[in-house]
Amino acid sequence: MKKSILIAGGTGFIGQNLTKRCLKNELSVTILSTSKKKFPSKNIKFIKCDISKKRELLNKLKKKKFDYVVNLAGYVDHSQKIKTIKSHYNGCKNLADYFKTKKIKKFIQIGSSVEYGKIKSPQTENKIIQEKKLKSHYGLAKLKSTNYLLNLNKFFFFPCTILRFFLVYGPGQLDNRLIPYVILNCLKNNSFKNSKGIQLRDFLFIDDAVNSIMKCLKNKKSNGHIINICSGKPVKIKSIVLRINKIIKKGRPLFGKIKLRPDEPLKLYSNNRKARKFLNWMPKVSLNDGLNRTIKNYEKKF
């Protein structure tokens, strides 16, 4: 009998890629989302639901059984504090509270590097982060989710793992993210605004991100742990923009035209030692290869 997986937020960028991989691995996939997008496969079940609404969630999940749960759900717009907290924290809490008595094999929470706030890089999983010091609504919501899940594991042996993703990119990502924004503007031969680009960031190709989730699903020793999922190789934003510009040979980036956000850390990168140790995972796609593959995907639209 096929193992079953519930992917909350399965219609998003990472969720869609995870869904495709799960189908290849012959898992029975159910997507839980506020929107229903068409997939090429008919072997997917959909549950339309907002996980921040507890009563609605309980009704939709009633009598349904799953072996694995991956939580990628949450609104993309993080500008509103209350909405962001409800979406990313209350939603996670509602999901976890429902499944803590359902004897699932694994609950994977997709966290974020933003949870570290302005802690000095390289950020490691054992660093203590105070919620009150986080200025990012999104980072706060994700950190509250992490702390809640770790307590469930401690007191109820809830089989959860927090995979703390750094900057994931790849084909099909919406253009409200840096790399597709730069690619599309270069392909259109536009002049486009950027910050000074002095920020150091850790970029991870989508295939590597999905691989980390797949390795974590059946990994019991990772229960109760936070694990950074990253390349471990920081690169300046300006360098990324110039690399893309050089590959496409079109477009004109205008550096210094966008101010940094007040809550934006200048350095945000980590190492992946714990991921190698607990998950036997390492990124396989280099930055140059990942950028070229992503650019080729967007070029098909032109």
Backbone as CSV, one residue per row, in Angstrom:
resi,resn,N_x,N_y,N_z,CA_x,CA_y,CA_z,C_x,C_y,C_z
1,MET,0.834,-1.199,0.000,0.000,0.000,0.000,0.875,1.258,0.000
2,LYS,0.515,2.239,-0.825,1.278,3.478,-0.917,1.248,4.254,0.391
3,LYS,2.377,4.856,0.734,2.410,5.777,1.859,1.766,7.087,1.413
4,SER,1.120,7.761,2.348,0.402,8.992,2.003,1.073,10.213,2.615
5,ILE,1.032,11.314,1.877,1.630,12.562,2.348,0.674,13.719,2.132
6,LEU,0.575,14.580,3.155,-0.205,15.815,3.053,0.788,16.959,2.915
7,ILE,0.646,17.725,1.834,1.524,18.875,1.620,0.700,20.148,1.767
8,ALA,0.828,20.799,2.908,0.136,22.067,3.132,0.912,23.159,2.401
9,GLY,0.220,23.901,1.550,0.902,24.887,0.725,1.512,24.248,-0.516
10,GLY,0.895,23.179,-0.974,1.436,22.421,-2.098,1.311,23.085,-3.447
11,THR,0.602,24.220,-3.525,0.467,24.918,-4.807,1.519,26.016,-4.982
12,GLY,2.350,26.221,-3.971,3.410,27.215,-4.069,4.607,26.686,-4.840
13,PHE,5.646,27.498,-4.945,6.840,27.160,-5.714,7.504,25.867,-5.220
14,ILE,7.834,25.821,-3.941,8.468,24.617,-3.394,7.472,23.468,-3.366
15,GLY,6.233,23.769,-3.011,5.201,22.739,-2.914,4.955,22.006,-4.217
16,GLN,4.920,22.739,-5.320,4.700,22.113,-6.619,5.845,21.170,-6.983
17,ASN,7.068,21.612,-6.704,8.227,20.768,-6.990,8.276,19.545,-6.083
18,LEU,7.889,19.723,-4.826,7.837,18.591,-3.901,6.766,17.597,-4.340
19,THR,5.632,18.099,-4.778,4.535,17.236,-5.230,4.987,16.345,-6.379
20,LYS,5.659,16.924,-7.350,6.150,16.152,-8.496,7.114,15.057,-8.061
21,ARG,7.994,15.379,-7.104,8.952,14.378,-6.622,8.246,13.256,-5.867
22,CYS,7.257,13.610,-5.068,6.520,12.596,-4.310,5.778,11.639,-5.239
23,LEU,5.212,12.172,-6.310,4.522,11.327,-7.283,5.501,10.371,-7.961
24,LYS,6.708,10.850,-8.264,7.733,9.996,-8.856,8.130,8.881,-7.891
25,ASN,8.084,9.190,-6.604,8.438,8.202,-5.578,7.243,7.360,-5.154
26,GLU,6.159,7.478,-5.920,4.949,6.673,-5.718,4.310,6.869,-4.350
27,LEU,4.311,8.111,-3.889,3.575,8.468,-2.678,2.181,8.940,-3.080
28,SER,1.211,8.679,-2.231,-0.141,9.178,-2.449,-0.195,10.611,-1.922
29,VAL,-0.418,11.581,-2.816,-0.287,12.997,-2.468,-1.634,13.689,-2.303
30,THR,-1.769,14.396,-1.188,-2.907,15.289,-0.978,-2.364,16.690,-0.735
31,ILE,-2.866,17.657,-1.479,-2.455,19.051,-1.312,-3.525,19.810,-0.543
32,LEU,-3.076,20.541,0.465,-3.970,21.388,1.244,-3.579,22.829,0.949
33,SER,-4.511,23.609,0.412,-4.186,24.966,0.000,-5.444,25.824,-0.073
34,THR,-5.244,27.121,-0.056,-6.381,28.033,-0.217,-6.734,28.203,-1.696
35,SER,-5.823,27.786,-2.572,-6.096,27.878,-4.011,-5.838,26.534,-4.668
36,LYS,-6.553,26.277,-5.738,-6.401,25.007,-6.446,-5.801,25.261,-7.819
37,LYS,-4.585,24.727,-8.019,-3.925,24.876,-9.306,-3.907,23.531,-10.034
38,LYS,-3.904,23.614,-11.336,-3.923,22.384,-12.128,-2.535,21.761,-12.195
39,PHE,-2.476,20.447,-11.992,-1.248,19.691,-12.144,-1.426,18.737,-13.322
40,PRO,-0.327,18.386,-13.982,-0.448,17.460,-15.102,-0.914,16.064,-14.694
41,SER,-0.732,15.719,-13.423,-1.142,14.405,-12.952,-2.530,14.448,-12.326
42,LYS,-3.277,13.381,-12.550,-4.609,13.259,-11.934,-4.520,12.554,-10.576
43,ASN,-3.320,12.108,-10.224,-3.156,11.320,-9.002,-2.919,12.187,-7.770
44,ILE,-3.578,13.326,-7.731,-3.443,14.247,-6.601,-4.815,14.584,-6.050
45,LYS,-4.942,14.524,-4.736,-6.183,14.934,-4.090,-5.985,16.356,-3.554
46,PHE,-7.055,17.139,-3.564,-6.987,18.523,-3.092,-7.941,18.745,-1.915
47,ILE,-7.466,19.496,-0.957,-8.317,19.978,0.124,-8.174,21.495,0.134
48,LYS,-9.250,22.196,-0.158,-9.199,23.659,-0.143,-9.526,24.152,1.256
49,CYS,-8.536,24.785,1.885,-8.715,25.176,3.291,-7.655,26.179,3.699
50,ASP,-8.023,27.082,4.586,-7.088,28.017,5.206,-6.708,27.432,6.558
51,ILE,-5.461,27.000,6.721,-5.068,26.298,7.948,-5.083,27.195,9.185
52,SER,-5.153,28.508,8.986,-5.219,29.401,10.152,-6.604,29.391,10.790
53,LYS,-7.587,28.809,10.074,-8.949,28.694,10.599,-9.133,27.284,11.162
54,LYS,-9.012,27.166,12.475,-8.931,25.868,13.129,-10.156,24.992,12.891
55,ARG,-11.331,25.539,13.075,-12.551,24.743,12.930,-12.703,24.214,11.504
56,GLU,-12.419,25.088,10.542,-12.495,24.681,9.134,-11.489,23.563,8.848
57,LEU,-10.286,23.695,9.390,-9.245,22.694,9.181,-9.644,21.343,9.758
58,LEU,-10.164,21.356,10.973,-10.578,20.103,11.620,-11.666,19.399,10.814
59,ASN,-12.594,20.163,10.286,-13.668,19.580,9.473,-13.139,18.971,8.175
60,LYS,-12.180,19.657,7.556,-11.653,19.182,6.276,-10.760,17.948,6.437
61,LEU,-10.090,17.836,7.584,-9.177,16.711,7.804,-9.844,15.511,8.477
62,LYS,-11.075,15.695,8.889,-11.801,14.662,9.628,-11.788,13.329,8.882
63,LYS,-11.389,12.278,9.608,-11.357,10.896,9.111,-10.308,10.639,8.024
64,LYS,-9.444,11.616,7.772,-8.388,11.404,6.782,-7.093,11.002,7.491
65,LYS,-6.363,10.084,6.889,-5.129,9.584,7.496,-3.947,9.823,6.568
66,PHE,-2.824,10.193,7.180,-1.603,10.442,6.421,-0.405,9.874,7.171
67,ASP,0.591,9.454,6.414,1.843,8.987,7.023,2.787,10.159,7.280
68,TYR,2.797,11.102,6.343,3.713,12.237,6.435,2.954,13.551,6.211
69,VAL,3.438,14.600,6.883,2.883,15.944,6.695,4.042,16.911,6.500
70,VAL,3.955,17.729,5.452,4.953,18.779,5.224,4.218,20.108,5.193
71,ASN,4.643,21.036,6.034,3.968,22.339,6.106,4.768,23.422,5.387
72,LEU,4.263,23.805,4.217,4.825,24.897,3.430,3.843,26.052,3.319
73,ALA,2.749,25.969,4.062,1.647,26.922,3.896,1.972,28.290,4.488
74,GLY,1.329,29.304,3.928,1.476,30.654,4.457,1.371,31.688,3.362
75,TYR,0.860,32.873,3.709,0.728,33.946,2.735,2.102,34.489,2.359
76,VAL,2.249,34.834,1.086,3.522,35.346,0.581,3.764,36.784,1.031
77,ASP,2.698,37.574,1.132,2.807,38.972,1.562,2.977,39.020,3.080
78,HIS,4.137,39.497,3.525,4.449,39.513,4.960,4.378,40.919,5.558
79,SER,3.732,41.836,4.869,3.721,43.232,5.317,2.791,43.472,6.509
80,GLN,1.746,42.643,6.630,0.775,42.827,7.713,1.062,41.847,8.862
81,LYS,1.324,42.397,10.046,1.758,41.565,11.163,0.715,40.529,11.560
82,ILE,-0.511,40.940,11.810,-1.547,40.018,12.297,-1.814,38.903,11.288
83,LYS,-1.945,39.275,10.038,-2.211,38.287,8.985,-1.042,37.310,8.847
84,THR,0.176,37.822,8.963,1.372,36.980,8.845,1.470,35.995,10.004
85,ILE,1.215,36.471,11.217,1.263,35.601,12.396,0.191,34.522,12.307
86,LYS,-1.008,34.905,11.924,-2.097,33.926,11.805,-1.773,32.863,10.762
87,SER,-1.276,33.311,9.641,-0.999,32.404,8.540,0.142,31.431,8.857
88,HIS,1.251,31.969,9.343,2.449,31.148,9.502,2.602,30.513,10.886
89,TYR,2.048,31.134,11.914,2.135,30.521,13.250,0.854,29.780,13.621
90,ASN,-0.283,30.483,13.625,-1.538,29.822,13.989,-1.810,28.624,13.078
91,GLY,-1.517,28.787,11.799,-1.727,27.698,10.855,-0.896,26.479,11.192
92,CYS,0.375,26.697,11.473,1.269,25.598,11.852,0.794,24.939,13.143
93,LYS,0.429,25.758,14.116,-0.048,25.249,15.412,-1.308,24.399,15.225
94,ASN,-2.229,24.865,14.397,-3.465,24.115,14.156,-3.185,22.757,13.523
95,LEU,-2.287,22.742,12.553,-1.915,21.485,11.900,-1.273,20.516,12.893
96,ALA,-0.308,21.026,13.649,0.415,20.188,14.600,-0.509,19.654,15.693
97,ASP,-1.388,20.501,16.196,-2.318,20.070,17.249,-3.225,18.951,16.754
98,TYR,-3.614,19.028,15.500,-4.472,17.973,14.942,-3.703,16.662,14.814
99,PHE,-2.485,16.727,14.326,-1.748,15.495,14.022,-0.966,14.915,15.207
100,LYS,-0.882,15.644,16.325,-0.076,15.129,17.437,-0.654,13.859,18.054
101,THR,-1.925,13.566,17.793,-2.538,12.341,18.321,-2.864,11.342,17.209
102,LYS,-2.365,11.587,15.994,-2.747,10.757,14.848,-1.692,9.719,14.449
103,LYS,-0.623,9.634,15.222,0.418,8.627,14.983,1.024,8.719,13.577
104,ILE,1.302,9.938,13.145,1.968,10.096,11.855,3.452,9.750,12.025
105,LYS,4.112,9.454,10.901,5.525,9.081,10.943,6.441,10.295,10.987
106,LYS,6.004,11.402,10.370,6.849,12.595,10.349,6.034,13.846,10.023
107,PHE,6.356,14.928,10.738,5.811,16.257,10.468,7.008,17.155,10.182
108,ILE,7.094,17.658,8.949,8.203,18.536,8.577,7.696,19.967,8.445
109,GLN,8.276,20.837,9.239,7.969,22.259,9.165,9.067,22.936,8.358
110,ILE,8.683,23.642,7.305,9.671,24.386,6.531,9.846,25.756,7.159
111,GLY,10.962,25.916,7.829,11.271,27.165,8.497,11.990,28.125,7.561
112,SER,12.622,29.129,8.137,13.260,30.154,7.309,14.513,30.704,7.989
113,SER,15.480,31.085,7.171,16.697,31.721,7.688,16.370,33.038,8.385
114,VAL,15.219,33.625,8.051,14.817,34.905,8.653,14.576,34.747,10.155
115,GLU,14.378,33.519,10.618,14.194,33.263,12.059,15.410,33.689,12.872
116,TYR,16.567,33.762,12.246,17.796,34.126,12.967,17.891,35.626,13.235
117,GLY,17.101,36.407,12.517,17.161,37.848,12.732,18.534,38.399,12.399
118,LYS,19.088,39.207,13.305,20.388,39.826,13.049,21.520,39.154,13.809
119,ILE,21.314,37.882,14.174,22.387,37.121,14.802,23.542,36.991,13.816
120,LYS,24.744,37.139,14.294,25.939,37.132,13.446,26.068,35.847,12.640
121,SER,26.365,35.986,11.355,26.588,34.832,10.482,28.001,34.271,10.699
122,PRO,28.213,32.976,10.435,27.236,32.013,9.944,26.291,31.564,11.060
123,GLN,25.006,31.564,10.760,24.006,31.178,11.741,23.983,29.658,11.905
124,THR,24.050,29.202,13.127,24.002,27.767,13.394,22.777,27.440,14.229
125,GLU,22.331,26.194,14.130,21.058,25.781,14.714,20.999,25.893,16.234
126,ASN,22.160,25.876,16.897,22.154,25.894,18.363,22.110,27.306,18.958
127,LYS,22.069,28.315,18.098,22.030,29.689,18.609,20.649,30.013,19.173
128,ILE,20.634,30.614,20.345,19.374,30.975,20.998,18.871,32.303,20.420
129,ILE,17.621,32.291,19.980,17.024,33.486,19.375,15.868,33.961,20.239
130,GLN,15.882,35.204,20.605,14.801,35.766,21.411,13.718,36.336,20.500
131,GLU,12.506,35.862,20.699,11.395,36.291,19.855,11.214,37.805,19.872
132,LYS,11.378,38.398,21.037,11.117,39.840,21.174,12.112,40.706,20.391
133,LYS,13.242,40.121,19.977,14.243,40.896,19.247,14.066,40.828,17.731
134,LEU,13.160,39.972,17.286,12.926,39.860,15.852,12.023,40.990,15.361
135,LYS,12.457,41.711,14.350,11.667,42.809,13.796,10.813,42.360,12.616
136,SER,11.170,41.248,12.018,10.419,40.718,10.884,9.194,39.941,11.376
137,HIS,7.997,40.326,10.902,6.770,39.613,11.278,6.855,38.148,10.841
138,TYR,7.375,37.946,9.657,7.505,36.598,9.098,8.493,35.764,9.919
139,GLY,9.642,36.352,10.233,10.639,35.651,11.043,10.097,35.279,12.407
140,LEU,9.334,36.201,13.014,8.732,35.953,14.322,7.725,34.805,14.249
141,ALA,6.876,34.822,13.225,5.873,33.763,13.072,6.525,32.402,12.885
142,LYS,7.571,32.357,12.083,8.283,31.106,11.845,8.990,30.610,13.109
143,LEU,9.594,31.541,13.857,10.292,31.156,15.086,9.309,30.649,16.137
144,LYS,8.159,31.308,16.258,7.139,30.849,17.197,6.677,29.431,16.824
145,SER,6.572,29.161,15.540,6.196,27.823,15.073,7.264,26.805,15.455
146,THR,8.507,27.172,15.236,9.624,26.290,15.592,9.593,25.942,17.077
147,ASN,9.462,26.953,17.920,9.463,26.728,19.368,8.276,25.885,19.811
148,TYR,7.138,26.100,19.184,5.949,25.324,19.532,6.152,23.846,19.185
149,LEU,6.689,23.587,18.015,6.909,22.205,17.581,7.961,21.498,18.444
150,LEU,9.007,22.219,18.806,10.039,21.607,19.654,9.466,21.218,21.013
151,ASN,8.540,22.015,21.522,7.872,21.663,22.788,6.971,20.448,22.625
152,LEU,6.298,20.341,21.484,5.471,19.158,21.225,6.333,17.902,21.177
153,ASN,7.500,18.036,20.590,8.408,16.888,20.543,8.911,16.522,21.937
154,LYS,9.213,17.541,22.724,9.760,17.327,24.063,8.747,16.680,25.004
155,PHE,7.510,17.141,24.954,6.514,16.667,25.912,5.589,15.575,25.379
156,PHE,5.434,15.489,24.049,4.525,14.499,23.470,5.220,13.564,22.470
157,PHE,6.552,13.714,22.343,7.326,12.900,21.394,6.796,13.036,19.964
158,PHE,6.337,14.217,19.653,5.801,14.481,18.316,6.945,14.393,17.305
159,PRO,6.798,13.564,16.242,7.909,13.312,15.306,8.107,14.439,14.293
160,CYS,8.561,15.574,14.792,8.691,16.743,13.918,10.147,17.113,13.693
161,THR,10.402,17.697,12.541,11.713,18.259,12.213,11.481,19.612,11.559
162,ILE,12.308,20.588,11.938,12.225,21.904,11.303,13.386,22.025,10.325
163,LEU,13.080,22.110,9.056,14.101,22.349,8.042,14.123,23.851,7.774
164,ARG,15.177,24.472,8.200,15.267,25.935,8.099,15.933,26.306,6.777
165,PHE,15.108,26.622,5.778,15.591,26.915,4.432,16.213,28.302,4.342
166,PHE,17.297,28.370,3.568,17.840,29.667,3.190,17.215,30.025,1.832
167,LEU,17.819,30.818,0.989,17.123,31.345,-0.186,17.023,30.319,-1.304
168,VAL,15.822,29.803,-1.501,15.578,28.792,-2.533,15.185,29.493,-3.842
169,TYR,15.736,29.008,-4.950,15.421,29.589,-6.259,15.354,28.471,-7.294
170,GLY,14.860,28.813,-8.479,14.833,27.824,-9.549,13.732,28.113,-10.549
171,PRO,13.616,27.278,-11.587,12.598,27.455,-12.629,11.186,27.495,-12.043
172,GLY,10.390,28.439,-12.532,8.999,28.511,-12.114,8.717,29.396,-10.924
173,GLN,9.748,29.972,-10.329,9.529,30.861,-9.180,8.905,32.168,-9.638
174,LEU,8.014,32.730,-8.821,7.362,33.993,-9.172,8.375,35.132,-9.219
175,ASP,8.085,36.150,-10.022,9.046,37.240,-10.220,9.069,38.259,-9.089
176,ASN,8.434,37.929,-7.955,8.556,38.801,-6.785,9.758,38.395,-5.923
177,ARG,10.597,37.522,-6.453,11.838,37.115,-5.799,13.021,37.607,-6.624
178,LEU,14.167,37.770,-5.986,15.318,38.424,-6.605,15.739,37.811,-7.936
179,ILE,16.021,36.521,-7.951,16.599,35.911,-9.150,15.660,35.980,-10.359
180,PRO,14.385,35.592,-10.235,13.505,35.754,-11.402,13.288,37.207,-11.795
181,TYR,13.288,38.110,-10.809,13.161,39.547,-11.100,14.307,40.019,-11.990
182,VAL,15.513,39.607,-11.651,16.691,40.006,-12.431,16.682,39.345,-13.804
183,ILE,16.379,38.045,-13.835,16.363,37.313,-15.111,15.373,37.935,-16.092
184,LEU,14.159,38.170,-15.643,13.121,38.691,-16.535,13.454,40.091,-17.039
185,ASN,14.019,40.915,-16.172,14.396,42.263,-16.605,15.553,42.235,-17.594
186,CYS,16.472,41.316,-17.400,17.577,41.183,-18.359,17.072,40.663,-19.698
187,LEU,16.200,39.676,-19.666,15.652,39.127,-20.905,14.869,40.178,-21.697
188,LYS,14.216,41.090,-20.974,13.460,42.171,-21.627,14.351,43.355,-21.999
189,ASN,15.637,43.231,-21.646,16.626,44.285,-21.912,16.250,45.603,-21.246
190,ASN,15.716,45.495,-20.025,15.308,46.674,-19.259,16.463,47.234,-18.433
191,SER,16.335,48.496,-18.068,17.114,49.056,-16.962,16.271,48.804,-15.716
192,PHE,16.878,48.277,-14.672,16.077,47.911,-13.499,16.817,48.217,-12.201
193,LYS,16.014,48.592,-11.205,16.564,49.043,-9.929,16.975,47.883,-9.021
194,ASN,18.053,48.102,-8.293,18.534,47.160,-7.286,19.022,47.940,-6.067
195,SER,19.246,47.232,-4.988,19.949,47.838,-3.850,21.434,47.925,-4.227
196,LYS,22.255,48.359,-3.304,23.696,48.396,-3.585,24.253,46.986,-3.788
197,GLY,23.514,46.000,-3.265,23.920,44.604,-3.478,25.028,44.126,-2.566
198,ILE,25.218,44.819,-1.435,26.305,44.437,-0.531,25.919,43.299,0.416
199,GLN,24.637,42.913,0.405,24.170,41.865,1.302,24.756,40.506,0.901
200,LEU,25.170,39.751,1.903,25.631,38.374,1.671,24.465,37.424,1.905
201,ARG,24.218,36.537,0.952,23.109,35.594,1.053,23.550,34.195,0.639
202,ASP,22.754,33.215,1.046,23.022,31.804,0.780,21.906,31.265,-0.109
203,PHE,22.227,30.969,-1.374,21.220,30.533,-2.341,21.242,29.015,-2.537
204,LEU,20.043,28.433,-2.656,19.908,26.986,-2.782,18.968,26.650,-3.937
205,PHE,19.403,25.772,-4.834,18.584,25.394,-5.979,17.422,24.520,-5.529
206,ILE,16.278,24.666,-6.190,15.043,24.005,-5.785,15.178,22.484,-5.690
207,ASP,15.897,21.855,-6.610,16.042,20.396,-6.559,16.721,19.947,-5.269
208,ASP,17.724,20.717,-4.825,18.413,20.385,-3.582,17.498,20.574,-2.376
209,ALA,16.668,21.610,-2.422,15.717,21.852,-1.337,14.742,20.684,-1.205
210,VAL,14.209,20.243,-2.334,13.264,19.122,-2.334,13.949,17.842,-1.867
211,ASN,15.190,17.632,-2.287,15.936,16.441,-1.847,16.051,16.379,-0.327
212,SER,16.234,17.533,0.309,16.364,17.553,1.772,15.075,17.098,2.446
213,ILE,13.940,17.499,1.881,12.651,17.080,2.436,12.469,15.576,2.278
214,MET,12.781,15.065,1.095,12.616,13.633,0.834,13.503,12.795,1.746
215,LYS,14.719,13.256,2.002,15.617,12.526,2.896,15.142,12.569,4.347
216,CYS,14.429,13.639,4.680,13.974,13.824,6.062,12.731,12.995,6.392
217,LEU,11.927,12.678,5.392,10.642,12.016,5.630,10.761,10.754,6.475
218,LYS,11.729,9.918,6.170,11.859,8.635,6.861,13.003,8.624,7.871
219,ASN,13.490,9.813,8.201,14.644,9.922,9.086,14.211,10.196,10.526
220,LYS,14.308,9.188,11.375,13.844,9.326,12.755,14.816,10.104,13.638
221,LYS,16.099,10.017,13.351,17.067,10.670,14.241,17.014,12.198,14.143
222,SER,16.322,12.707,13.120,16.188,14.160,12.992,15.002,14.704,13.778
223,ASN,14.205,13.833,14.373,13.039,14.283,15.149,13.472,15.205,16.287
224,GLY,12.758,16.325,16.427,13.060,17.261,17.505,14.231,18.177,17.212
225,HIS,14.653,18.229,15.945,15.819,19.038,15.592,15.474,20.132,14.580
226,ILE,16.243,21.221,14.678,16.269,22.256,13.649,17.465,21.948,12.768
227,ILE,17.264,21.961,11.458,18.367,21.666,10.538,18.405,22.719,9.433
228,ASN,19.527,23.400,9.332,19.692,24.390,8.263,19.843,23.695,6.915
229,ILE,19.097,24.158,5.946,19.208,23.644,4.580,19.730,24.788,3.720
230,CYS,21.004,24.689,3.347,21.668,25.804,2.666,22.858,25.295,1.859
231,SER,23.400,26.173,1.047,24.576,25.796,0.259,25.846,25.870,1.102
232,GLY,25.843,26.773,2.096,27.041,26.971,2.900,28.064,27.870,2.220
233,LYS,27.644,28.486,1.087,28.557,29.340,0.324,27.924,30.716,0.112
234,PRO,28.224,31.665,0.987,27.618,32.999,0.860,28.117,33.732,-0.383
235,VAL,27.223,34.515,-0.975,27.569,35.290,-2.162,26.870,36.640,-2.076
236,LYS,27.521,37.680,-2.565,26.917,39.016,-2.550,25.789,39.117,-3.572
237,ILE,24.744,39.831,-3.189,23.616,40.053,-4.088,24.091,40.681,-5.409
238,LYS,24.997,41.632,-5.315,25.504,42.287,-6.525,26.159,41.281,-7.451
239,SER,26.866,40.316,-6.887,27.527,39.284,-7.679,26.512,38.428,-8.427
240,ILE,25.397,38.099,-7.745,24.329,37.311,-8.379,23.746,38.069,-9.572
241,VAL,23.451,39.353,-9.353,22.861,40.185,-10.415,23.804,40.264,-11.614
242,LEU,25.084,40.469,-11.341,26.057,40.605,-12.429,26.272,39.284,-13.166
243,ARG,26.208,38.169,-12.441,26.352,36.850,-13.092,25.216,36.614,-14.078
244,ILE,24.006,36.916,-13.636,22.835,36.736,-14.501,22.942,37.651,-15.715
245,ASN,23.318,38.891,-15.460,23.466,39.885,-16.529,24.520,39.440,-17.550
246,LYS,25.589,38.838,-17.078,26.669,38.376,-17.956,26.219,37.195,-18.814
247,ILE,25.437,36.279,-18.223,24.954,35.101,-18.951,23.980,35.524,-20.056
248,ILE,23.046,36.412,-19.708,22.000,36.813,-20.664,22.521,37.845,-21.671
249,LYS,23.492,38.651,-21.228,24.111,39.671,-22.092,23.131,40.768,-22.516
250,LYS,22.156,40.988,-21.685,21.199,42.080,-21.921,20.779,42.646,-20.577
251,GLY,20.133,43.822,-20.611,19.655,44.439,-19.385,20.701,45.319,-18.730
252,ARG,20.228,46.256,-17.911,21.146,47.190,-17.240,20.736,47.362,-15.784
253,PRO,21.421,46.664,-14.855,21.100,46.813,-13.431,21.555,48.173,-12.905
254,LEU,20.680,48.824,-12.151,20.988,50.133,-11.559,21.138,49.934,-10.049
255,PHE,22.370,49.836,-9.587,22.632,49.550,-8.180,22.497,50.804,-7.316
256,GLY,21.984,50.618,-6.121,21.843,51.712,-5.174,20.544,52.478,-5.291
257,LYS,19.633,52.005,-6.133,18.363,52.718,-6.349,17.254,52.244,-5.398
258,ILE,17.499,51.147,-4.685,16.524,50.644,-3.718,17.173,50.599,-2.334
259,LYS,16.515,51.189,-1.344,17.047,51.204,0.013,16.815,49.861,0.701
260,LEU,17.725,49.501,1.572,17.555,48.282,2.349,16.420,48.450,3.344
261,ARG,15.683,47.358,3.609,14.637,47.404,4.629,15.271,47.590,6.001
262,PRO,14.579,48.257,6.941,15.132,48.473,8.285,15.482,47.158,9.008
263,ASP,14.716,46.082,8.705,14.932,44.805,9.390,15.823,43.851,8.588
264,GLU,16.426,44.349,7.518,17.193,43.471,6.630,18.629,43.279,7.111
265,PRO,19.034,42.052,7.436,20.418,41.805,7.854,21.369,41.858,6.660
266,LEU,22.576,42.358,6.865,23.538,42.438,5.770,24.153,41.077,5.461
267,LYS,24.270,40.250,6.486,24.853,38.920,6.284,23.877,37.848,6.755
268,LEU,23.532,36.953,5.862,22.597,35.880,6.205,23.026,34.609,5.472
269,TYR,23.838,33.836,6.154,24.306,32.576,5.571,24.671,31.611,6.695
270,SER,24.839,30.346,6.332,25.088,29.343,7.359,26.022,28.261,6.831
271,ASN,26.086,27.145,7.573,26.772,25.955,7.076,25.781,24.796,7.127
272,ASN,26.073,23.721,6.415,25.141,22.592,6.359,25.678,21.339,7.046
273,ARG,26.517,21.530,8.058,27.113,20.381,8.760,26.063,19.473,9.381
274,LYS,25.073,20.069,9.998,24.054,19.261,10.669,23.218,18.486,9.653
275,ALA,22.940,19.092,8.513,22.196,18.401,7.462,22.989,17.212,6.932
276,ARG,24.298,17.390,6.805,25.148,16.284,6.347,25.154,15.162,7.378
277,LYS,25.210,15.540,8.652,25.283,14.557,9.728,23.972,13.804,9.929
278,PHE,22.846,14.530,9.994,21.568,13.903,10.332,20.829,13.337,9.119
279,LEU,20.958,14.009,7.987,20.172,13.618,6.808,21.009,12.993,5.697
280,ASN,22.327,13.035,5.863,23.224,12.597,4.777,22.907,13.377,3.504
281,TRP,22.670,14.667,3.689,22.278,15.550,2.585,23.355,16.583,2.318
282,MET,23.604,16.815,1.055,24.453,17.922,0.618,23.893,18.482,-0.682
283,PRO,24.018,19.774,-0.911,23.557,20.326,-2.195,24.424,19.801,-3.337
284,LYS,23.783,19.483,-4.453,24.499,18.925,-5.605,24.609,19.908,-6.771
285,VAL,23.739,20.923,-6.790,23.695,21.852,-7.919,24.481,23.117,-7.572
286,SER,25.501,23.409,-8.355,26.302,24.610,-8.128,25.488,25.852,-8.481
287,LEU,25.941,26.986,-7.996,25.229,28.239,-8.270,25.204,28.535,-9.775
288,ASN,26.323,28.357,-10.451,26.372,28.629,-11.892,25.431,27.705,-12.669
289,ASP,25.441,26.430,-12.308,24.560,25.469,-12.975,23.100,25.814,-12.704
290,GLY,22.797,26.127,-11.452,21.428,26.470,-11.083,20.921,27.707,-11.799
291,LEU,21.771,28.727,-11.893,21.381,29.953,-12.590,21.154,29.687,-14.078
292,ASN,22.037,28.920,-14.689,21.882,28.605,-16.113,20.605,27.818,-16.381
293,ARG,20.304,26.856,-15.530,19.082,26.061,-15.692,17.838,26.925,-15.509
294,THR,17.914,27.852,-14.566,16.775,28.741,-14.303,16.574,29.713,-15.466
295,ILE,17.666,30.278,-15.957,17.588,31.219,-17.075,17.015,30.532,-18.318
296,LYS,17.468,29.327,-18.619,16.968,28.587,-19.788,15.461,28.367,-19.699
297,ASN,14.977,28.115,-18.475,13.541,27.910,-18.279,12.752,29.178,-18.599
298,TYR,13.258,30.330,-18.166,12.557,31.597,-18.420,12.685,32.011,-19.879
299,GLU,13.795,31.630,-20.526,13.985,31.985,-21.938,12.920,31.337,-22.837
300,LYS,12.382,30.223,-22.406,11.343,29.527,-23.190,10.097,30.391,-23.372
301,LYS,9.905,31.360,-22.453,8.717,32.215,-22.501,8.899,33.395,-23.453
302,PHE,10.131,33.542,-23.981,10.409,34.700,-24.839,10.601,34.273,-26.295
